[in-house]
Amino acid sequence: MTASITQLAIYLVVLLVLSVPVGWYIARVMEGKSAVNRVFGGMEHFLYRLCGIRADADMGWKQYALALLLFNVVGLFVVYALQRLQLWLPLNPAGMANVSADSSFNTAVSFVTNTNWQGYVGESTMSYLTQMLALSVQNFVSAATGIAVAFALIRGFVRHSSKSIGNFWVDMTRSSLYILLPLSVLVAVVLMSQGVIQNFKSYVEVSTLETTAYTVPRLDPQGQPLKDEKGAPLVDEMKTSKQTLPMGPVASQEAIKMVGTNGGGFFNANSAHPYENPTPLSNFVQMLAILIIPAALCTSFGMLAGDRRQGWAILAAMTLLFIVMTLTVMYFEQQPNPALAAAHATQTSGMMEGKETRFGIVASSLFAAITTAASCGAVNAMHDSLSPLGGLVPMLQMQLGEVVFGGVGAGLYGMLIFAVLAVFIAGLMIGRTPEYLGKKIGVFDMKMMSIAILMTPALVLVMTAISVMVENGLAGIANPGAHGFSEILYAFSSAANNNGSAFAGLSANTPYYNVMTGIAMWLGRFGIIVPVLAMAGSLAGKKRLAATSGTLPTHGPLFVTLLIGAVILVGALTYVPALALGPVIEHLQMLAIH
């Protein structure tokens, strides 16, 4: 575990050090007070005039929410249309066919909601135009939407006796132009220096030195895998001496995929593909890019709240949860597999199945923890091959509400919701009306908080229950038993919490799962954003109260402990029964082999 602790320590030191200047920059930019605003202010206002936007007109929460929803609905239709028409559109050198209706719907919802769940194989499904104009554009604007909502909630706490929480169009523009775009350009240049491809060439076919044998699953007319009378999947044996090397503008999409905590890869293997992630340095840069904005936003929050300790308290809670989760998955992945031990196989490296040898177990485990701590979903190893309890960790991080750093913007506003819950619990203990940052938390605020916290657990558990009871849900399982249940539970945990990673043993590119996960992604995103904005509007209209001797300090170790307790309490009470049916039982079955 020494190597694990060392890599984790190096990563966290670099991340936390960089988060301070980046957070300061983000706060200044979003409030229009940075040098960048002054230099590019003319261009920014030109864009507002071109689009007919009144940049000086602040919005109430209802107007803000309506603008946000309309913008994302338009994006949904655009992404859907580009997929359905891509055969006849330019920048399609491989002649990719139009994407099916159900897959187009799922992908459109996925990228609009910052989930980037991919039921398709990118290099054999999407044209260059679709990758750039549909998917990469949504990588920017979906991430910018999260930042906008986070700052709307911050203004709710900071402003007093105000009817407005900002201007959605201004927040979107500044997030995209001044934060996401420059960081993405920087990361793309670094990735290209490491060998990530960036071109518009046609795919290249090469002859291999050896003939490769492989199997292809047999599918029925509905795309479902066929099985024999014993339930085993039917496959066809194939051989080839040719290999097609996919090309494309990968580095540009890879950068915003990480910076915006999107996670949707250009290739099916995602960041395990050498064209997306060729070296240990590119791997470290990608891991750093995933969490830099979520961590930095804590600094931004402290600055705007007028007390940097408030931001540090939120960051401390996130970091402590992250450390425990990461060390857990690292530990279990480095243990020998009891099934192989029973077969007297020599194991010196732990559970290497499904992991890239150029990264190894430690870097793969760290990546798995990072990508599910954030709502990113990018992977550099096969999560379906993780040990039972190693796989439980990324699943649980999503189920906690994607607040262990979380997505761009979404992690901060999610953790602030839990902060409200924490002060409410503390208020119950001492019989005092809860307060946070000088704002009394009223009945309406608690209702909105409850909706935001309970939305995703309801989606995950209800849709998982339905899927294990209907034929269309069970048909996609490649691994029956406890692991098959884990695959379904992971899929809906990922979709509803807008993560996008998967236990890929589940055949999810079917009409049933495309529709069900699409609904989960949409409600899991906007079913939380709207209550958060409603709470922001309510808080902004309240007066700021002076702290008294009875006020709970929300910047010290006691509050950090209370906040972590609230996060774990909700997750444990909600998901422990489901986790017991999946990863826990699978772990006990694995031990029984030994």
C-alpha positions in Angstrom: 0.0 0.0 0.0 3.0 2.3 0.2 2.9 3.0 -3.5 -0.8 3.6 -3.3 -0.5 6.2 -0.5 2.4 7.9 -2.3 0.5 8.3 -5.6 -2.6 9.5 -3.8 -0.6 12.0 -1.7 1.2 13.4 -4.8 -2.1 13.7 -6.6 -3.9 15.5 -3.7 -1.0 17.9 -3.1 -0.9 19.0 -6.7 -4.7 19.2 -6.9 -5.2 21.2 -3.7 -2.4 23.6 -4.4 -3.7 24.4 -7.9 -7.3 24.7 -6.7 -6.5 27.9 -4.8 -5.4 30.1 -7.7 -7.9 28.5 -10.1 -10.8 29.0 -7.6 -9.7 32.7 -7.1 -9.7 33.1 -10.9 -13.2 31.5 -11.3 -14.7 33.7 -8.6 -13.3 36.9 -10.2 -14.4 35.8 -13.7 -17.9 34.9 -12.8 -18.4 38.2 -10.9 -17.0 40.1 -13.9 -14.1 41.6 -11.9 -11.1 39.9 -13.5 -8.6 41.3 -16.1 -10.0 38.7 -18.5 -13.4 40.3 -18.3 -11.9 43.7 -19.0 -9.8 42.5 -22.0 -12.6 40.4 -23.6 -15.6 42.4 -22.3 -16.2 43.9 -25.7 -16.5 40.5 -27.4 -18.7 39.3 -24.5 -21.1 42.2 -24.9 -21.1 41.8 -28.7 -22.3 38.2 -28.2 -25.1 39.4 -25.9 -26.3 42.0 -28.4 -26.1 39.5 -31.2 -28.3 37.1 -29.3 -30.7 39.8 -28.0 -29.7 39.3 -24.3 -29.9 42.0 -21.7 -26.8 41.2 -19.7 -27.6 43.8 -17.1 -31.0 42.3 -16.2 -30.8 39.9 -13.3 -33.3 37.0 -13.1 -35.5 35.6 -10.4 -35.2 31.9 -9.8 -38.2 31.0 -11.9 -36.9 33.0 -14.9 -33.4 31.6 -14.4 -34.8 28.0 -14.3 -36.9 28.6 -17.4 -34.0 29.9 -19.4 -31.9 27.0 -18.3 -34.5 24.4 -19.2 -35.3 25.9 -22.6 -31.6 26.1 -23.5 -31.1 22.5 -22.6 -34.2 21.3 -24.4 -33.1 23.0 -27.6 -29.7 21.3 -27.1 -31.5 17.9 -26.8 -33.2 18.3 -30.1 -30.1 19.5 -31.9 -28.0 16.5 -30.7 -30.8 14.1 -31.5 -31.2 15.5 -35.1 -27.4 15.5 -35.8 -27.3 11.8 -35.0 -30.4 10.9 -37.1 -29.0 12.8 -40.1 -25.3 12.2 -39.9 -25.2 9.9 -43.0 -26.0 12.9 -45.2 -23.9 15.4 -43.4 -20.2 16.3 -44.0 -17.1 15.1 -42.1 -18.2 11.5 -42.2 -15.2 9.8 -44.0 -16.1 6.4 -42.7 -19.7 6.7 -43.9 -21.3 6.2 -40.5 -25.0 5.3 -40.8 -27.7 7.3 -39.0 -28.0 6.3 -35.4 -31.2 4.5 -34.3 -34.0 6.5 -32.7 -33.7 5.0 -29.2 -29.9 5.3 -29.1 -30.1 8.9 -30.4 -32.5 9.8 -27.7 -30.4 8.2 -25.0 -27.2 9.8 -26.2 -28.8 13.3 -26.6 -30.1 13.2 -23.0 -26.8 11.8 -21.8 -24.6 14.6 -23.2 -27.1 17.4 -22.4 -27.3 16.3 -18.8 -23.5 16.1 -18.4 -23.8 12.3 -17.9 -22.1 11.0 -21.1 -23.4 7.5 -20.7 -22.5 5.7 -23.9 -24.5 2.7 -25.1 -22.8 2.9 -28.5 -19.3 2.2 -29.8 -17.9 5.7 -30.6 -15.4 4.8 -33.4 -18.0 2.8 -35.3 -21.1 4.9 -34.7 -20.4 8.6 -34.7 -19.1 10.7 -37.5 -16.5 13.4 -36.9 -19.2 16.1 -37.3 -21.4 14.4 -34.7 -18.5 14.0 -32.3 -17.6 17.7 -32.6 -20.8 19.6 -33.2 -23.1 17.5 -31.1 -21.1 15.8 -28.4 -18.2 18.2 -27.8 -20.4 21.3 -27.8 -22.6 19.7 -25.2 -19.5 18.8 -23.2 -18.9 22.6 -22.9 -22.5 23.8 -22.3 -23.6 21.1 -20.0 -20.6 21.7 -17.8 -21.2 25.5 -18.0 -24.8 24.8 -16.9 -23.5 23.2 -13.7 -21.2 26.1 -12.9 -24.1 28.5 -13.5 -26.3 26.7 -11.0 -23.5 26.6 -8.4 -23.1 30.3 -8.6 -26.8 30.9 -8.5 -26.9 29.0 -5.2 -23.9 30.9 -3.9 -25.6 34.2 -4.6 -28.7 32.9 -2.8 -26.5 32.6 0.4 -24.5 35.8 -0.2 -27.2 38.2 -1.3 -29.9 39.5 1.1 -33.4 41.0 0.5 -32.8 40.3 -3.2 -35.3 39.0 -5.8 -32.6 37.9 -8.2 -29.9 35.2 -8.4 -28.0 36.3 -11.4 -28.4 36.1 -15.2 -28.2 32.6 -16.7 -27.0 33.7 -20.1 -24.1 35.7 -18.5 -23.2 32.8 -16.3 -23.2 30.4 -19.2 -21.1 32.7 -21.4 -18.5 33.4 -18.8 -18.2 29.7 -17.7 -17.7 28.6 -21.3 -15.4 31.4 -22.6 -13.2 32.2 -19.6 -13.1 28.9 -17.7 -13.8 25.8 -19.7 -12.3 26.9 -23.0 -8.9 28.0 -21.9 -8.4 25.0 -19.6 -9.5 22.7 -22.4 -7.0 24.2 -24.8 -4.2 23.9 -22.3 -5.1 20.2 -21.5 -5.5 19.4 -25.3 -2.0 20.8 -26.1 -0.5 18.7 -23.3 -2.3 15.6 -24.4 -1.2 16.0 -28.0 2.4 16.3 -26.8 1.9 12.9 -25.3 0.6 11.3 -28.5 -3.2 11.8 -28.3 -4.3 12.1 -32.0 -6.0 15.1 -33.5 -6.8 14.9 -37.2 -9.5 14.5 -39.8 -8.0 11.5 -41.6 -10.0 8.5 -42.9 -9.7 5.3 -40.9 -6.5 3.4 -41.8 -6.6 -0.4 -42.5 -3.4 -2.3 -41.8 -2.3 -5.9 -42.1 -1.4 -7.7 -38.8 1.6 -10.0 -38.3 -0.7 -12.7 -36.9 -4.2 -13.9 -37.6 -6.5 -12.8 -34.7 -9.3 -15.1 -33.5 -12.2 -13.5 -31.7 -15.9 -14.1 -30.9 -18.9 -12.0 -31.8 -22.2 -12.4 -29.7 -25.2 -13.5 -31.6 -28.1 -11.0 -31.4 -31.8 -11.3 -32.1 -33.6 -8.8 -34.4 -34.1 -6.5 -31.4 -30.4 -6.4 -30.7 -30.6 -8.6 -27.6 -28.0 -11.3 -27.0 -29.1 -14.9 -27.8 -28.5 -17.6 -25.2 -28.6 -21.4 -25.2 -30.8 -23.6 -23.1 -28.4 -23.2 -20.1 -28.5 -19.4 -20.3 -25.0 -19.1 -21.7 -24.6 -16.4 -24.5 -24.3 -17.7 -28.1 -21.2 -16.5 -30.0 -19.7 -16.9 -33.4 -16.0 -17.6 -33.9 -14.3 -15.1 -36.3 -10.7 -14.7 -37.6 -9.0 -11.7 -39.3 -5.5 -10.6 -40.4 -6.6 -7.0 -40.8 -7.0 -4.2 -38.3 -8.7 -0.9 -38.8 -7.1 2.0 -36.9 -9.6 4.8 -36.2 -8.6 8.4 -36.6 -10.3 11.7 -35.6 -10.2 14.9 -33.6 -9.6 13.1 -30.3 -7.5 15.5 -28.2 -10.0 18.4 -28.4 -12.8 16.2 -27.2 -10.6 14.4 -24.6 -9.7 17.7 -23.0 -13.2 19.0 -22.4 -14.3 15.5 -21.6 -12.1 15.7 -18.5 -12.2 19.4 -17.7 -16.0 19.4 -17.8 -16.4 16.1 -15.9 -18.2 14.7 -18.9 -16.5 11.4 -19.5 -17.8 10.4 -22.9 -14.9 9.0 -24.9 -14.1 9.3 -28.6 -13.4 5.5 -28.5 -15.3 2.7 -26.9 -12.4 1.8 -24.6 -12.4 5.5 -23.4 -9.2 6.5 -21.5 -8.0 2.9 -21.7 -7.4 3.4 -25.4 -3.8 4.4 -26.3 -5.1 7.1 -28.7 -6.9 8.8 -25.9 -4.5 8.1 -23.0 -1.1 6.9 -24.2 1.3 7.6 -21.3 1.4 7.8 -17.5 1.8 11.5 -17.8 -1.3 11.9 -19.9 -3.1 9.7 -17.4 -2.0 12.0 -14.5 -3.0 15.1 -16.4 -6.5 13.6 -17.2 -7.0 12.7 -13.5 -6.0 16.2 -12.5 -8.3 17.8 -15.1 -11.3 15.9 -13.7 -11.2 17.4 -10.2 -9.5 20.7 -10.7 -12.7 22.8 -11.2 -14.8 20.9 -8.6 -12.0 21.5 -6.0 -11.4 25.1 -7.1 -15.1 26.0 -6.8 -14.8 25.4 -3.0 -12.3 28.2 -2.9 -14.6 30.4 -5.1 -17.4 29.7 -2.6 -15.3 30.8 0.4 -14.2 34.0 -1.4 -17.8 35.0 -2.4 -19.1 34.1 1.1 -16.6 36.5 2.6 -15.0 33.8 4.7 -12.6 31.4 3.0 -12.9 29.0 5.9 -16.4 28.2 4.7 -15.0 26.9 1.4 -12.2 25.1 3.1 -14.7 23.2 5.3 -16.6 22.0 2.3 -13.3 21.0 0.6 -12.1 19.2 3.7 -15.3 17.1 3.9 -14.9 16.2 0.2 -11.2 15.3 0.6 -11.6 13.2 3.6 -14.4 11.1 2.0 -12.3 10.8 -1.1 -9.2 9.6 0.7 -11.2 6.8 2.5 -12.9 5.7 -0.7 -9.7 5.7 -2.7 -7.6 3.8 -0.2 -10.4 1.2 0.0 -10.6 0.5 -3.7 -6.8 0.4 -3.9 -6.6 -2.1 -1.0 -9.1 -4.5 -2.4 -7.7 -4.4 -6.0 -4.3 -5.3 -4.7 -5.5 -8.5 -2.9 -5.1 -11.9 -4.7 -8.2 -13.4 -6.2 -9.4 -16.4 -4.1 -10.7 -18.2 -7.1 -7.2 -18.1 -8.7 -5.6 -19.0 -5.4 -7.8 -22.1 -5.1 -6.5 -23.1 -8.6 -2.9 -22.7 -7.2 -2.1 -19.8 -9.5 0.7 -17.5 -8.6 -0.5 -13.9 -8.0 2.0 -11.2 -7.3 0.2 -8.1 -8.7 -3.3 -8.3 -7.3 -6.4 -8.3 -9.6 -5.0 -7.3 -13.0 -8.0 -8.4 -15.0 -9.5 -5.5 -17.0 -6.6 -3.1 -16.2 -4.1 -1.6 -18.5 -0.6 -2.8 -17.9 0.9 0.6 -18.8 -0.9 2.1 -15.8 -1.1 -0.8 -13.3 -3.5 -1.4 -10.4 -2.6 1.7 -8.4 -3.1 4.2 -11.1 -6.2 2.4 -12.4 -7.8 2.3 -8.9 -7.0 5.9 -8.4 -8.6 6.8 -11.7 -11.7 4.7 -10.8 -12.1 6.6 -7.6 -11.5 10.0 -9.2 -13.9 9.5 -12.1 -16.8 8.4 -9.8 -16.0 11.0 -7.1 -16.6 13.5 -9.9 -19.6 12.9 -12.1 -17.2 12.2 -15.0 -17.5 8.5 -15.9 -14.3 8.3 -17.9 -12.4 5.1 -17.3 -8.9 3.7 -17.9 -9.8 0.2 -16.7 -12.9 -2.1 -16.9 -15.0 -1.3 -13.8 -16.9 -4.6 -14.4 -13.6 -6.4 -13.6 -13.1 -4.7 -10.3 -13.3 -6.9 -7.2 -16.7 -7.0 -5.5 -15.8 -4.5 -2.7 -13.5 -2.6 -5.0 -16.4 -2.1 -7.4 -18.6 -1.1 -4.5 -16.6 2.0 -3.9 -17.2 3.8 -7.3 -20.8 2.7 -7.0 -21.2 4.1 -3.5 -19.5 7.4 -4.5 -22.2 7.9 -7.1 -24.9 6.9 -4.8 -23.9 9.5 -2.2 -25.1 12.0 -4.7 -21.9 12.8 -6.6 -20.7 15.2 -3.8 -17.3 13.7 -3.1 -15.9 16.6 -5.2 -18.7 15.9 -7.7 -19.2 17.3 -11.2 -18.3 20.7 -12.4 -20.7 22.9 -10.4 -22.9 20.0 -9.5 -20.6 18.8 -6.8 -20.6 22.1 -5.0 -24.3 22.7 -5.1 -24.9 19.1 -4.1 -22.6 19.4 -1.1 -24.2 22.7 -0.1 -27.5 21.0 0.0 -26.1 18.5 2.4 -24.6 21.4 4.4 -28.2 22.7 4.8 -29.2 19.2 6.0 -26.3 19.1 8.4 -27.3 22.4 10.1 -31.0 21.2 10.2 -29.9 18.1 12.1 -27.8 20.2 14.4 -30.8 22.6 14.9 -32.9 19.6 15.9 -30.4 18.6 18.5 -30.4 21.9 20.3 -34.0 23.0 19.5 -32.9 26.0 17.4 -34.0 27.2 14.0 -31.2 26.1 11.6 -29.0 28.8 10.0 -26.3 28.6 7.3 -24.2 31.6 6.4 -26.6 33.9 8.3 -29.7 32.7 6.5 -32.5 31.0 8.4 -33.5 27.7 6.7 -37.2 27.7 6.5 -39.9 25.2 5.6 -39.8 25.9 1.9 -36.0 25.5 1.9 -36.3 22.1 3.6 -38.8 20.9 1.1 -36.6 21.8 -1.8 -33.6 20.2 0.0 -35.6 17.0 0.5 -36.6 16.8 -3.1 -33.0 17.4 -4.3 -31.6 14.7 -1.9 -34.3 12.1 -2.5 -34.7 12.4 -6.2 -31.8 10.3 -7.3 -32.2 7.5 -4.7 -35.9 7.1 -5.8 -34.9 6.9 -9.5 -32.1 4.4 -8.8 -33.9 2.0 -6.6 -37.3 2.1 -8.4 -35.8 1.6 -11.8 -33.4 -1.1 -10.6 -36.4 -2.9 -9.0 -38.4 -2.7 -12.2 -35.5 -3.9 -14.3 -34.8 -7.0 -12.3 -38.5 -8.0 -12.6 -39.1 -7.5 -16.4 -37.8 -9.6 -19.2 -36.3 -6.7 -21.1 -34.3 -5.7 -18.1 -33.0 -9.2 -17.4 -32.1 -9.9 -21.0 -29.2 -7.5 -21.0 -27.4 -9.2 -18.1 -24.2 -11.1 -19.2 -23.4 -12.3 -15.7 -26.3 -13.7 -13.7 -26.5 -13.7 -10.0 -25.2 -11.1 -7.6 -22.9 -9.5 -10.1 -25.7 -9.2 -12.7 -27.7 -7.3 -10.1 -24.7 -5.1 -9.4 -24.5 -4.3 -13.2 -28.1 -3.1 -13.2 -27.7 -1.2 -9.9 -24.5 0.4 -11.1 -26.2 1.4 -14.4 -29.0 3.3 -12.8 -26.7 4.8 -10.1 -24.6 6.1 -12.9 -27.4 7.4 -15.0 -29.5 9.1 -12.2 -26.4 10.7 -10.7 -25.1 11.8 -14.1 -21.8 9.9 -13.9 -21.8 7.9 -17.1 -19.5 5.0 -16.2 -20.8 1.4 -16.3 -20.3 -2.2 -15.3 -20.1 -2.9 -19.0 -21.2 -6.5 -18.7 -24.7 -5.1 -19.1 -25.9 -4.9 -22.7 -27.5 -1.5 -22.3 -27.9 -0.4 -26.0 -31.4 -1.7 -26.2 -34.7 0.2 -26.5 -35.6 -0.7 -22.9 -32.4 0.5 -21.3 -32.0 3.5 -23.7 -35.4 4.8 -22.6 -35.1 3.9 -18.9 -31.6 5.4 -18.4 -32.6 8.4 -20.5 -35.5 9.2 -18.2 -33.2 8.6 -15.2 -30.5 11.0 -16.6 -33.0 13.8 -17.3 -34.8 13.7 -14.0 -31.5 13.1 -12.1 -30.2 16.3 -13.6 -33.1 18.8 -13.8 -35.1 17.2 -11.0 -32.3 18.5 -8.7 -31.4 21.7 -10.5 -34.9 23.2 -10.3 -35.2 22.7 -6.5 -31.7 24.0 -6.0 -32.6 27.2 -8.0 -35.9 27.5 -6.0 -33.9 27.3 -2.7 -31.4 29.9 -4.1 -34.3 32.3 -4.8 -35.8 31.8 -1.4 -32.4 32.4 0.4 -31.6 35.4 -1.7 -34.8 37.1 -0.5 -34.0 36.7 3.2 -32.2 39.1 5.4 -28.7 38.2 6.6 -28.6 37.5 10.4 -25.7 38.4 12.6 -24.0 35.4 14.3 -24.8 34.9 18.0 -23.5 32.7 20.7 -26.1 30.1 19.7 -25.1 30.0 16.0 -23.4 26.8 14.9 -20.0 27.6 13.4 -19.9 26.1 9.9 -16.1 26.4 9.2 -14.5 24.1 11.9 -13.8 20.4 12.4 -17.1 19.9 14.2 -19.1 21.0 11.2 -16.9 19.0 8.8 -17.6 15.9 10.8 -21.4 16.7 10.9 -21.4 17.3 7.1 -19.6 14.0 6.4 -22.0 12.2 8.8 -25.0 13.7 6.9 -23.7 12.4 3.6 -22.9 9.0 4.8 -26.1 8.7 6.8 -28.3 9.4 3.8 -26.3 7.0 1.6 -26.2 4.2 4.2 -29.9 4.4 5.0 -30.8 4.5 1.3 -28.5 2.0 -0.4 -27.2 -0.5 2.1 -29.9 -3.1 1.4 -29.3 -2.9 -2.3 -25.6 -3.0 -1.9 -26.0 -6.1 0.3 -27.8 -7.9 -2.6 -25.0 -7.1 -5.0 -21.3 -6.4 -4.1 -21.5 -7.7 -0.6 -23.0 -11.1 -1.5 -20.6 -11.4 -4.4 -17.7 -10.8 -2.1 -18.9 -13.5 0.3 -19.3 -15.9 -2.6 -15.8 -15.1 -3.7 -14.4 -15.9 -0.3 -16.4 -19.1 -0.2 -14.4 -20.4 -3.2 -11.3 -20.1 -1.1 
